[in-house]
Amino acid sequence: MLQGGDVVKADFPGANGIKRRPCVVVSSELYHSTRPDVMLAVVTTNIEIATAPSDCVLFDWEQAGLTLPSAVRIYISSRLQRDVIKIGRLSDADWREVQARLRLALEINLK
């Protein structure tokens, strides 16, 4: 079963057809156990544009199964679980940072 922090590849429509791109799973195991879909945040290799407070440059991108320096952008989409392919997992430090950026982007305050 997929977990938050897993790195997957999923198809996205683009100007020139379908592009398979890396994403990070941001939904929980509880969500996955009751739903057919998975929520994803997009990964980009264009780290120069990852300047928003909710963007997160990954330090351990190779360990995560990515082939180039990358950043997570909190642009959330969903795909059916069966339509994504797991390629790796974020390091604990990168996953904690992505979770912090999610809280910023989604107004989630933990007290």
C-alpha positions, -999 to 999 in steps of 0.1 A, spaced: 0 0 0 12 35 -8 23 58 21 28 95 24 63 104 13 65 77 -14 78 89 -48 57 78 -77 53 84 -114 19 94 -128 6 106 -162 -3 142 -166 -19 159 -196 3 186 -211 5 209 -242 22 181 -262 3 151 -249 6 129 -218 38 133 -197 48 108 -171 62 128 -142 74 122 -107 52 131 -77 51 127 -40 22 109 -23 7 133 3 -23 113 13 -23 89 43 -26 51 46 -60 56 62 -71 76 31 -57 48 8 -75 21 27 -109 36 20 -104 53 -13 -93 42 -48 -73 73 -54 -41 89 -41 -33 126 -36 0 137 -52 22 168 -51 42 174 -83 80 171 -84 99 194 -108 135 193 -119 132 231 -126 144 239 -91 150 276 -101 112 282 -101 107 265 -67 108 298 -48 74 300 -32 71 295 5 52 262 -1 79 248 -25 105 224 -12 139 217 -27 148 181 -20 182 174 -5 182 136 -9 167 134 -44 189 105 -55 179 84 -25 143 91 -34 147 74 -68 149 107 -88 175 111 -115 180 149 -113 180 176 -86 143 182 -78 118 202 -58 83 195 -46 56 220 -56 24 219 -36 3 215 -67 -20 187 -56 -37 163 -80 -52 129 -76 -48 97 -96 -62 62 -91 -38 42 -70 -36 16 -98 -23 42 -122 8 53 -103 42 35 -102 63 37 -70 99 46 -78 112 55 -43 107 72 -10 117 106 3 142 107 31 127 113 66 142 149 65 128 157 31 94 142 40 92 163 72 100 194 51 73 186 25 48 181 53 57 215 68 52 231 33 18 213 30 8 228 63 17 263 50 -1 258 17 -33 243 32 -36 263 64 -32 233 86 -21 243 120 -10 217 146 -10 230 181 
